[in-house]
Amino acid sequence: MTDTGSGITAANLERLRDPFFSTKPEGNGLGLSIARRIAAAHGESLWIESTVGTGTVVEVRLPLAVPPAEPRDEQRATRSEERSH
């Protein structure tokens, strides 16, 4: 996600992922903290880059899901027999 807002200062950027840190009076400071935990649970992290006066880029990169291998013929037969009982 990219925006063209005012950007984030270096001091605030360091604290941005901390739970309950917000620069907004109405903010609760949980959005990026929760997003970071979700990404970490899937083996990745949140990446944030910001330049004051230019804007901010936030990326979540998740690992590519690999489909499970097809079972061999004897495994298919065993599973079919188990389901029929």
Beta strands, then each sheet from edge to edge (+ up, - down):
strand 1: 2-3
strand 2: 46-51
strand 3: 55-60
sheet 1: 1+ 3- 2+
end
